[in-house]
Amino acid sequence: MDKAAVVKFTTEVRAAVDAVAKKHNLKESGWHCNYSDDGVTLKLEFGRIASDGIVMSKEAIAYKHYCEYYGLKPEELGKEFSDYRGARYKITGLADPRSNNIVCAKNLKDGKNWKIHITTVLRALGRTEKEVNDSHWNGKSCDFVNEAEAKVS
């Protein structure tokens, strides 16, 4: 298959699967595609749509469980903020903590997902420098990804 055929196929598959997911109060929270001349492999992830409209992806679940380790508040999931360049984002969860950029956020202009450094987000949310410095990692264990997945299973 060539790239154009794969794009057409995955667009149709995602539309069909999204229609079924909607009936079950689910929304796509991630997808991955590999293809070759002989076929396509798709991996789709879905999360429940919470009462506040947040899609409960594995990143959103990690956020709910571990946000306070990073000086964030549970109610800030879904909150919008601007970075130092003026770009607007919406917080969607927490990523793997082994990276410096652990806050998952969606760019409101182009819809792309980004991982942003915790200090950038804390400053954008109006935290003082003392709060930023005191909150960063907060001296707690940051190996939460497997714990969050275990709680979902």
Residue frames as a rotation matrix with the C-alpha (Angstrom) as fourth column:
MET 1
0.583 0.812 0.000 0.00
0.812 -0.583 0.000 0.00
0.000 0.000 -1.000 0.00
ASP 2
-0.392 -0.682 0.618 1.21
0.599 -0.699 -0.391 3.50
0.698 0.217 0.683 -0.66
LYS 3
-0.915 -0.074 -0.397 0.89
0.379 -0.501 -0.779 6.39
-0.141 -0.863 0.486 1.79
ALA 4
-0.729 0.682 -0.050 -2.15
-0.656 -0.677 0.333 7.94
0.193 0.276 0.942 0.10
ALA 5
-0.097 0.695 -0.712 -4.06
-0.161 0.695 0.700 4.64
0.982 0.182 0.045 0.28
VAL 6
-0.486 -0.154 -0.860 -3.12
0.752 0.427 -0.501 4.21
0.445 -0.891 -0.092 3.95
VAL 7
-0.986 0.133 -0.099 -4.28
-0.068 -0.869 -0.490 7.74
-0.151 -0.477 0.866 4.79
LYS 8
-0.406 0.885 -0.226 -7.61
-0.728 -0.164 0.666 7.13
0.552 0.435 0.711 3.05
PHE 9
-0.088 0.331 -0.939 -8.05
0.227 0.925 0.305 3.74
0.970 -0.186 -0.157 4.75
THR 10
-0.681 -0.235 -0.693 -7.17
0.702 0.059 -0.710 4.96
0.208 -0.970 0.125 8.26
THR 11
-0.901 0.423 0.098 -9.46
-0.432 -0.896 -0.106 7.99
0.043 -0.138 0.990 7.88
GLU 12
-0.107 0.902 -0.417 -12.39
-0.581 0.284 0.763 5.71
0.807 0.324 0.494 7.04
VAL 13
-0.167 -0.017 -0.986 -11.55
0.539 0.835 -0.106 3.22
0.825 -0.550 -0.130 9.82
ARG 14
-0.919 -0.246 -0.309 -11.23
0.391 -0.452 -0.802 5.96
0.057 -0.857 0.511 12.44
ALA 15
-0.660 0.744 0.110 -14.57
-0.698 -0.660 0.276 7.51
0.278 0.105 0.955 11.39
ALA 16
0.086 0.707 -0.702 -16.34
-0.255 0.697 0.670 4.15
0.963 0.122 0.240 11.62
VAL 17
-0.299 -0.279 -0.913 -14.75
0.722 0.559 -0.407 3.23
0.623 -0.781 0.034 14.96
ASP 18
-0.993 -0.063 0.095 -15.46
-0.004 -0.817 -0.577 6.71
0.114 -0.574 0.811 16.38
ALA 19
-0.276 0.961 0.009 -19.15
-0.690 -0.205 0.695 6.24
0.669 0.186 0.719 15.61
VAL 20
0.268 0.314 -0.911 -19.20
0.294 0.873 0.388 2.99
0.917 -0.372 0.142 17.60
ALA 21
-0.627 -0.599 -0.498 -17.14
0.664 -0.075 -0.744 4.50
0.408 -0.797 0.445 20.43
LYS 22
-0.796 0.369 0.479 -19.57
-0.412 -0.911 0.016 7.42
0.443 -0.184 0.878 20.72
LYS 23
0.207 0.920 -0.334 -22.41
-0.334 0.387 0.859 4.97
0.919 -0.067 0.387 21.44
HIS 24
0.447 -0.130 -0.885 -20.38
0.673 0.700 0.237 3.69
0.589 -0.702 0.401 24.40
ASN 25
0.998 -0.017 0.062 -19.32
-0.049 -0.830 0.556 7.11
0.042 -0.558 -0.829 25.77
LEU 26
0.302 -0.949 0.086 -15.75
0.611 0.262 0.747 6.60
-0.731 -0.173 0.660 24.60
LYS 27
0.946 -0.112 -0.303 -13.44
-0.293 -0.691 -0.661 8.76
-0.135 0.714 -0.686 22.53
GLU 28
0.633 -0.774 -0.010 -10.20
0.575 0.479 -0.663 8.00
0.518 0.414 0.748 20.77
SER 29
0.929 -0.348 -0.128 -7.29
-0.118 -0.604 0.788 8.98
-0.352 -0.716 -0.603 23.00
GLY 30
-0.051 -0.977 -0.207 -4.41
-0.676 -0.118 0.728 7.81
-0.735 0.177 -0.654 20.83
TRP 31
0.919 0.289 0.268 -3.54
-0.020 0.713 -0.701 5.92
-0.394 0.639 0.661 17.70
HIS 32
-0.142 -0.980 -0.138 -0.53
-0.573 -0.032 0.819 4.54
-0.807 0.195 -0.557 15.89
CYS 33
0.891 0.453 -0.014 -0.19
-0.243 0.452 -0.859 3.19
-0.383 0.768 0.513 12.37
ASN 34
-0.366 -0.928 0.064 2.44
-0.399 0.218 0.891 1.10
-0.841 0.301 -0.450 10.59
TYR 35
0.780 0.625 -0.023 2.16
-0.297 0.339 -0.893 0.03
-0.550 0.703 0.450 6.99
SER 36
-0.495 -0.844 0.208 4.02
-0.133 0.310 0.941 -1.84
-0.859 0.438 -0.266 4.29
ASP 37
-0.737 0.194 -0.648 3.28
-0.667 -0.057 0.742 -2.89
0.107 0.979 0.171 0.74
ASP 38
-0.758 0.348 -0.551 1.33
0.167 0.921 0.351 -5.84
0.630 0.174 -0.757 2.12
GLY 39
0.151 0.887 -0.437 -0.86
0.762 0.177 0.623 -4.31
0.630 -0.427 -0.649 4.82
VAL 40
-0.145 -0.039 0.989 -1.58
-0.377 -0.922 -0.091 -1.92
0.915 -0.386 0.119 7.68
THR 41
-0.281 0.076 -0.957 -1.31
0.838 0.505 -0.206 -2.31
0.467 -0.860 -0.206 11.45
LEU 42
-0.053 0.352 0.934 -3.41
-0.229 -0.915 0.332 0.07
0.972 -0.197 0.129 13.57
LYS 43
-0.541 -0.005 -0.841 -3.33
0.796 0.321 -0.514 0.54
0.273 -0.947 -0.169 17.31
LEU 44
-0.141 0.598 0.789 -6.24
-0.067 -0.801 0.595 2.57
0.988 0.031 0.153 18.67
GLU 45
-0.802 -0.056 -0.595 -6.74
0.581 0.160 -0.798 3.64
0.140 -0.985 -0.096 22.28
PHE 46
-0.057 0.857 0.512 -10.02
0.159 -0.498 0.852 4.88
0.986 0.130 -0.108 23.73
GLY 47
-0.953 -0.182 -0.242 -10.89
0.268 -0.140 -0.953 6.57
0.140 -0.973 0.183 26.98
ARG 48
-0.033 0.965 -0.260 -14.16
0.999 0.036 0.007 7.16
0.016 -0.259 -0.966 28.78
ILE 49
-0.388 0.013 0.921 -15.53
0.206 -0.973 0.100 10.68
0.898 0.229 0.375 28.46
ALA 50
-0.717 0.058 -0.694 -15.79
0.696 0.004 -0.718 12.06
-0.039 -0.998 -0.043 32.00
SER 51
0.291 0.935 -0.203 -18.65
0.929 -0.327 -0.174 14.31
-0.229 -0.138 -0.963 33.13
ASP 52
0.319 -0.244 -0.916 -16.40
0.060 -0.959 0.277 17.37
-0.946 -0.143 -0.291 32.66
GLY 53
0.935 0.144 -0.324 -15.74
-0.305 -0.141 -0.942 16.37
-0.182 0.979 -0.088 29.02
ILE 54
-0.003 -1.000 -0.022 -12.16
-0.960 -0.003 0.280 15.18
-0.280 0.023 -0.960 29.62
VAL 55
0.668 0.096 -0.738 -11.21
-0.426 0.862 -0.274 11.99
0.610 0.497 0.617 27.75
MET 56
0.655 -0.375 0.656 -9.74
-0.618 0.233 0.751 9.63
-0.434 -0.897 -0.079 30.34
SER 57
0.605 -0.598 -0.527 -6.65
-0.308 0.435 -0.846 8.54
0.735 0.674 0.079 28.42
LYS 58
0.499 -0.490 -0.714 -3.79
0.785 0.604 0.134 6.83
0.366 -0.628 0.687 30.26
GLU 59
-0.596 -0.712 0.371 -2.14
0.510 -0.692 -0.510 10.29
0.620 -0.115 0.776 30.49
ALA 60
-0.094 0.653 0.752 -5.30
-0.484 -0.690 0.538 11.82
0.870 -0.313 0.381 32.02
ILE 61
0.822 0.354 -0.447 -5.51
0.148 0.626 0.766 8.96
0.551 -0.695 0.462 34.53
ALA 62
-0.034 -0.918 -0.394 -1.84
0.911 0.134 -0.391 9.46
0.411 -0.372 0.832 35.44
TYR 63
-0.553 -0.114 0.825 -2.57
-0.004 -0.990 -0.140 13.18
0.833 -0.081 0.547 35.89
LYS 64
0.450 0.831 0.326 -5.48
-0.400 -0.139 0.906 12.53
0.799 -0.538 0.270 38.27
HIS 65
0.814 -0.125 -0.567 -3.33
0.469 0.718 0.515 10.20
0.342 -0.685 0.643 40.38
TYR 66
0.174 -0.928 -0.330 0.00
0.976 0.117 0.185 12.06
-0.133 -0.354 0.926 40.41
CYS 67
0.393 -0.003 0.919 -0.51
0.487 -0.847 -0.211 15.74
0.780 0.531 -0.332 39.57
GLU 68
0.976 0.051 0.212 0.15
-0.140 -0.597 0.790 16.86
0.167 -0.800 -0.576 43.14
TYR 69
0.504 -0.864 0.011 3.65
0.728 0.432 0.532 15.34
-0.464 -0.260 0.847 43.00
TYR 70
-0.330 -0.628 0.705 4.43
0.927 -0.358 0.115 18.06
0.181 0.691 0.700 40.48
GLY 71
-0.805 0.015 -0.592 2.65
0.280 -0.872 -0.402 20.96
-0.522 -0.490 0.698 42.13
LEU 72
-0.787 0.617 -0.026 -0.41
-0.264 -0.297 0.918 20.73
0.558 0.729 0.396 39.91
LYS 73
-0.590 0.683 0.429 -4.00
-0.566 0.029 -0.824 20.50
-0.576 -0.729 0.369 41.11
PRO 74
-0.625 0.383 0.681 -6.54
0.512 0.859 -0.013 17.85
-0.590 0.340 -0.733 40.05
GLU 75
0.425 0.892 -0.152 -8.96
0.488 -0.368 -0.791 20.52
-0.762 0.262 -0.592 38.83
GLU 76
0.060 -0.475 -0.878 -6.30
-0.569 -0.739 0.361 21.89
-0.820 0.478 -0.315 36.44
LEU 77
-0.698 -0.150 0.701 -6.71
0.409 0.720 0.561 18.93
-0.588 0.678 -0.441 34.07
GLY 78
0.073 0.719 0.692 -8.33
0.997 -0.057 -0.046 20.51
0.007 0.693 -0.721 31.02
LYS 79
0.572 0.096 -0.815 -7.25
0.328 -0.937 0.121 24.01
-0.752 -0.337 -0.567 32.01
GLU 80
0.690 -0.301 0.658 -5.93
0.619 -0.223 -0.753 26.32
0.374 0.927 0.033 29.32
PHE 81
0.492 -0.604 -0.627 -2.68
0.295 -0.562 0.773 28.29
-0.819 -0.565 -0.098 29.55
SER 82
0.962 -0.272 -0.013 -0.30
-0.129 -0.412 -0.902 30.30
0.240 0.870 -0.431 27.35
ASP 83
0.417 -0.894 -0.165 3.40
0.901 0.383 0.203 29.61
-0.119 -0.233 0.965 27.01
TYR 84
-0.039 -0.541 -0.840 6.07
0.427 -0.769 0.476 32.33
-0.903 -0.340 0.262 26.91
ARG 85
-0.937 -0.283 0.203 5.53
0.287 -0.301 0.909 32.79
-0.197 0.911 0.363 23.14
GLY 86
-0.565 0.796 -0.219 1.78
-0.733 -0.605 -0.309 33.27
-0.379 -0.014 0.925 23.54
ALA 87
-0.601 0.355 -0.716 0.73
-0.341 0.697 0.631 29.87
0.723 0.623 -0.297 22.16
ARG 88
-0.042 0.709 0.704 -2.42
-0.999 -0.024 -0.034 28.54
-0.007 -0.704 0.710 23.86
TYR 89
-0.709 -0.220 -0.669 -2.60
-0.243 0.968 -0.061 24.99
0.662 0.120 -0.740 25.23
LYS 90
0.440 0.803 0.403 -5.00
-0.807 0.157 0.569 22.77
0.393 -0.575 0.717 27.16
ILE 91
-0.550 -0.661 0.510 -3.63
-0.825 0.526 -0.207 20.33
-0.131 -0.534 -0.835 29.76
THR 92
0.327 0.675 -0.661 -4.53
-0.770 0.596 0.228 16.74
0.548 0.435 0.715 28.80
GLY 93
0.968 0.053 -0.245 -2.43
0.083 0.855 0.512 14.64
0.237 -0.516 0.823 31.19
LEU 94
0.401 -0.890 0.218 0.98
-0.750 -0.182 0.636 13.56
-0.526 -0.419 -0.740 32.42
ALA 95
0.642 -0.289 -0.711 3.49
-0.492 0.556 -0.670 11.67
0.589 0.779 0.215 30.30
ASP 96
0.613 -0.538 -0.578 6.28
0.626 0.777 -0.059 9.31
0.481 -0.326 0.814 31.25
PRO 97
0.984 -0.143 -0.104 8.21
-0.033 -0.725 0.688 11.02
-0.174 -0.674 -0.718 34.07
ARG 98
0.280 -0.942 0.184 11.60
0.731 0.334 0.595 9.98
-0.622 -0.032 0.782 32.70
SER 99
-0.079 -0.234 0.969 11.35
0.844 -0.533 -0.060 12.93
0.530 0.813 0.239 30.36
ASN 100
-0.878 -0.227 -0.422 11.79
0.419 -0.792 -0.445 16.55
-0.233 -0.567 0.790 31.40
ASN 101
-0.742 0.657 -0.132 8.66
-0.638 -0.633 0.439 17.41
0.205 0.410 0.889 29.44
ILE 102
-0.961 0.275 -0.035 5.98
0.266 0.882 -0.389 15.57
-0.076 -0.383 -0.921 31.39
VAL 103
-0.310 0.903 -0.297 2.83
-0.085 -0.338 -0.937 17.67
-0.947 -0.265 0.181 30.96
CYS 104
-0.651 0.219 0.727 0.74
0.748 0.349 0.565 16.59
-0.130 0.911 -0.391 27.99
ALA 105
-0.200 0.578 -0.791 -1.06
0.026 -0.804 -0.594 19.49
-0.979 -0.140 0.146 26.36
LYS 106
0.054 0.328 0.943 -2.99
0.965 0.227 -0.135 20.13
-0.258 0.917 -0.304 23.16
ASN 107
-0.908 -0.334 -0.252 -2.17
0.232 -0.903 0.362 23.22
-0.349 0.271 0.897 21.12
LEU 108
-0.077 0.986 -0.150 -5.49
0.362 -0.113 -0.925 25.03
-0.929 -0.126 -0.348 20.71
LYS 109
0.012 0.043 -0.999 -4.55
-0.722 -0.691 -0.039 26.57
-0.692 0.722 0.022 17.37
ASP 110
-0.296 -0.236 -0.926 -3.46
-0.914 0.353 0.202 23.49
0.279 0.905 -0.320 15.41
GLY 111
0.711 0.698 0.088 -4.75
-0.684 0.656 0.319 20.63
0.165 -0.287 0.944 17.60
LYS 112
0.167 -0.733 -0.659 -1.32
-0.129 0.646 -0.752 19.00
0.978 0.210 0.013 17.89
ASN 113
0.972 0.119 -0.205 -0.31
0.162 0.297 0.941 17.26
0.172 -0.947 0.269 21.11
TRP 114
0.180 -0.930 0.322 2.80
-0.334 -0.365 -0.869 18.43
0.925 0.049 -0.376 22.93
LYS 115
0.547 -0.154 -0.823 4.80
0.788 0.425 0.444 17.47
0.282 -0.892 0.354 26.01
ILE 116
0.411 -0.268 0.871 5.79
-0.099 -0.963 -0.249 20.56
0.906 0.016 -0.422 27.97
HIS 117
-0.586 -0.737 -0.336 8.21
0.321 0.170 -0.932 21.05
0.744 -0.654 0.138 30.85
ILE 118
0.116 0.674 -0.729 6.54
0.946 0.149 0.289 21.18
0.303 -0.723 -0.620 34.26
THR 119
-0.433 -0.313 -0.846 8.14
0.668 -0.741 -0.067 24.51
-0.606 -0.594 0.530 35.21
THR 120
-0.978 0.136 0.160 6.79
0.039 -0.630 0.776 26.16
0.206 0.765 0.611 32.03
VAL 121
-0.207 0.969 -0.132 3.27
0.436 0.212 0.874 24.98
0.876 0.123 -0.467 32.91
LEU 122
0.052 0.206 -0.977 3.50
0.998 -0.056 0.042 25.97
-0.046 -0.977 -0.209 36.58
ARG 123
-0.786 -0.380 -0.488 4.67
0.369 -0.921 0.123 29.47
-0.496 -0.084 0.864 35.65
ALA 124
-0.848 0.502 0.171 1.92
-0.016 -0.346 0.938 29.80
0.530 0.792 0.301 33.04
LEU 125
0.041 0.892 -0.450 -0.64
0.644 0.321 0.694 28.81
0.764 -0.318 -0.562 35.69
GLY 126
0.445 0.160 0.881 0.56
-0.238 -0.927 0.289 31.67
0.863 -0.338 -0.375 37.88
ARG 127
0.773 -0.240 -0.588 2.70
0.620 0.482 0.619 29.85
0.135 -0.842 0.522 40.44
THR 128
0.828 -0.560 0.026 5.36
-0.537 -0.779 0.323 31.89
-0.161 -0.281 -0.946 42.21
GLU 129
0.176 -0.854 -0.489 9.03
-0.627 0.286 -0.725 31.02
0.759 0.434 -0.485 41.67
LYS 130
-0.563 -0.335 0.756 9.13
-0.820 0.343 -0.459 29.58
-0.106 -0.878 -0.467 45.19
GLU 131
0.349 0.775 0.527 6.14
-0.583 0.620 -0.525 27.33
-0.734 -0.125 0.668 44.39
VAL 132
0.780 -0.128 -0.612 7.76
-0.535 0.369 -0.760 26.30
0.323 0.921 0.219 41.11
ASN 133
-0.215 -0.971 -0.104 11.05
-0.690 0.226 -0.688 25.44
0.692 -0.076 -0.718 42.80
ASP 134
-0.515 0.066 0.855 9.40
-0.777 0.386 -0.498 23.72
-0.363 -0.920 -0.148 45.78
SER 135
0.434 0.865 0.252 6.98
-0.638 0.492 -0.592 21.72
-0.636 0.097 0.765 43.65
HIS 136
0.294 -0.331 -0.897 9.30
-0.885 0.261 -0.386 20.34
0.362 0.907 -0.216 40.99
TRP 137
-0.249 -0.233 -0.940 9.25
-0.129 0.970 -0.206 16.56
0.960 0.070 -0.271 41.52
ASN 138
0.419 0.556 0.718 8.39
-0.715 -0.286 0.638 17.36
0.560 -0.781 0.278 45.16
GLY 139
-0.427 -0.740 0.519 10.92
-0.904 0.330 -0.273 14.79
0.031 -0.586 -0.810 46.40
LYS 140
0.307 0.642 0.702 8.53
-0.585 0.710 -0.393 11.93
-0.751 -0.290 0.594 45.66
SER 141
-0.521 -0.391 0.759 8.99
0.269 0.768 0.581 8.84
-0.810 0.507 -0.295 43.53
CYS 142
-0.141 0.457 -0.878 8.12
-0.773 -0.605 -0.191 9.59
-0.619 0.652 0.438 39.92
ASP 143
-0.967 -0.167 -0.192 7.76
-0.250 0.765 0.594 6.02
0.048 0.622 -0.781 38.63
PHE 144
-0.433 0.884 0.175 4.00
-0.406 -0.018 -0.914 6.20
-0.805 -0.466 0.367 38.16
VAL 145
-0.342 0.355 -0.870 3.37
-0.934 -0.030 0.355 5.07
0.100 0.934 0.342 34.60
ASN 146
-0.706 0.057 -0.706 3.23
-0.070 0.986 0.149 1.34
0.705 0.154 -0.692 35.40
GLU 147
-0.879 0.426 -0.214 1.23
0.287 0.115 -0.951 2.03
-0.381 -0.897 -0.223 38.57
ALA 148
-0.390 0.761 -0.518 -1.35
-0.693 -0.613 -0.379 4.03
-0.606 0.211 0.767 36.57
GLU 149
-0.367 0.238 -0.899 -1.62
-0.769 0.466 0.438 1.28
0.523 0.852 0.012 33.96
ALA 150
-0.898 0.018 -0.439 -2.02
0.215 0.889 -0.403 -1.32
0.383 -0.457 -0.803 36.71
LYS 151
-0.731 0.657 -0.183 -4.91
-0.012 -0.282 -0.959 0.65
-0.682 -0.699 0.214 38.23
VAL 152
-0.267 0.628 -0.730 -6.66
-0.938 -0.344 0.047 0.83
-0.222 0.697 0.681 34.85
SER 153
-0.677 -0.109 -0.728 -6.36
-0.466 0.829 0.309 -2.90
0.570 0.548 -0.612 34.14
